[in-house]
Structure formats: C-alpha cells, structure tokens
C-alpha cells in the first residue's frame, strides 16, 4: 500500500527559491518539508499553515513557516500534476513585499507558456 501512495504523490517543481539551512533553521526546514510532503499527498492545508494568494493567481497559496523570531513564506501553486514552488522569502513585515507577487506571476506565465508549447 505504501508504494501505491508514493506513486500518487505530486512532484515538486521549483520555479524559484530554496529551502536551505542556513538561512532557515533546521527545525524550520523540517517543518517546510513536512508541509510540502502533505501537499504532495493531496492534503489541503489551511490556516495557520497556509493561506490563499489570489492576487498571484488561481490555486496559489503561501506556506507560513515560523523560525524563531522570524517567519518564512513559500509561495506555491497546486496544479493537477504537480506542486509548483514559486518563491521562498523571509517575511519581515505584515505585508508581502511588492516584488514577490510580480516575480511569481512572471514565473507562472513563463511556466504556463512553455507548457503550452510542448
């Protein structure tokens, strides 16, 4: 049964960002990996772990990772065949930095355009 579950997991497609130690602490990196694995298995995540990001696009969300006195965000989109990682950044204020949605939309546009040509 374990093999059949793994077969159904969606791959992660990295369009931007990294989850590394440093700058993330080992516990924060572990939490990010655990939450991404849950997404790969098709689990829906809600607050406090994830929230929708409709300003970036349909099916876009952010993972919210606490790391001591700071927070990390992993912007992702759930596609039928994969989880797309769009960006990873340290959240320093309540508002998402203005350049993040723009960067993510550009990465998605390029990804979607290249996929339609294949």
C-alpha positions as CSV (number, residue, x, y, z in Angstrom):
1,X,0.0,0.0,0.0
2,X,2.9,2.4,0.7
3,X,4.2,2.1,-2.9
4,X,0.7,3.0,-4.3
5,X,0.6,6.1,-2.1
6,X,4.0,7.2,-3.2
7,X,3.0,6.7,-6.8
8,X,0.1,9.1,-6.4
9,X,2.3,11.9,-4.9
10,X,2.7,15.0,-7.0
11,X,6.2,16.1,-7.7
12,X,7.6,19.5,-6.6
13,X,8.6,21.7,-9.5
14,X,10.9,24.5,-8.3
15,X,10.5,27.7,-10.3
16,X,12.2,29.8,-7.7
17,X,13.6,29.9,-4.2
18,X,15.3,27.4,-2.0
19,X,14.7,25.9,1.4
20,X,18.2,25.6,2.9
21,X,19.9,25.7,6.3
22,X,21.1,28.4,6.6
23,X,19.2,30.7,6.3
24,X,16.3,28.6,7.7
25,X,17.0,26.8,10.9
26,X,17.0,23.0,10.8
27,X,13.5,22.8,12.5
28,X,12.0,25.4,10.1
29,X,13.4,23.5,7.1
30,X,12.0,20.2,8.5
31,X,8.6,21.9,9.0
32,X,8.6,23.2,5.4
33,X,9.5,19.7,4.1
34,X,6.7,18.1,6.2
35,X,4.1,20.6,4.9
36,X,5.3,20.2,1.3
37,X,5.0,16.4,1.6
38,X,1.4,16.8,2.8
39,X,0.7,18.9,-0.2
40,X,2.3,16.3,-2.5
41,X,0.0,13.7,-1.0
42,X,-3.1,15.8,-1.9
43,X,-3.9,17.2,1.6
44,X,-5.5,20.6,1.8
45,X,-3.8,22.9,4.2
46,X,-5.4,25.9,5.9
47,X,-4.5,28.5,8.5
48,X,-2.2,28.7,10.3
49,X,0.0,26.7,7.9
50,X,-1.3,28.0,4.6
51,X,-3.4,30.8,3.1
52,X,-4.6,31.5,-0.4
53,X,-2.9,34.2,-2.6
54,X,-5.5,35.1,-5.2
55,X,-3.5,38.2,-6.1
56,X,-0.8,35.9,-7.6
57,X,-3.2,33.6,-9.4
58,X,-5.7,30.8,-9.2
59,X,-4.7,27.9,-6.9
60,X,-1.8,29.9,-5.4
61,X,-1.0,29.8,-1.7
62,X,1.7,30.6,0.8
63,X,3.1,28.3,3.4
64,X,3.7,30.0,6.6
65,X,6.8,28.8,8.5
66,X,7.8,30.2,11.9
67,X,11.5,30.2,12.6
68,X,12.3,31.7,16.0
69,X,11.8,35.4,15.8
70,X,11.2,35.5,12.0
71,X,8.9,33.9,9.5
72,X,9.4,32.3,6.1
73,X,6.9,32.1,3.3
74,X,6.9,29.5,0.5
75,X,4.6,30.7,-2.4
76,X,3.2,27.7,-4.3
77,X,0.5,26.7,-6.8
78,X,-1.3,23.4,-6.8
79,X,-1.6,22.0,-10.3
80,X,-3.3,18.7,-11.2
81,X,0.0,17.1,-11.8
82,X,2.5,19.0,-9.6
83,X,3.1,21.4,-6.8
84,X,4.9,24.5,-8.2
85,X,7.2,26.3,-5.9
86,X,7.3,29.9,-7.0
87,X,9.3,31.7,-4.3
88,X,10.8,31.4,-0.8
89,X,11.4,34.5,1.3
90,X,11.7,35.8,4.8
91,X,8.7,37.8,5.9
92,X,9.8,40.9,7.7
93,X,6.6,42.9,7.8
94,X,2.9,42.2,7.8
95,X,2.6,42.9,4.1
96,X,4.1,40.8,1.4
97,X,6.9,42.7,-0.4
98,X,5.6,44.2,-3.6
99,X,8.1,42.5,-5.9
100,X,7.1,38.9,-4.7
101,X,3.7,38.7,-6.5
102,X,5.2,40.2,-9.6
103,X,8.0,37.7,-9.7
104,X,5.6,34.8,-9.0
105,X,3.2,35.9,-11.8
106,X,6.1,36.2,-14.2
107,X,7.4,32.7,-13.3
108,X,3.9,31.2,-13.7
109,X,3.4,33.0,-17.0
110,X,6.7,31.6,-18.3
111,X,6.0,28.1,-17.0
112,X,2.4,28.1,-18.4
113,X,3.6,29.4,-21.8
114,X,6.4,26.8,-22.1
115,X,4.0,24.1,-21.1
116,X,1.5,25.1,-23.8
117,X,4.3,24.8,-26.5
118,X,5.3,21.3,-25.6
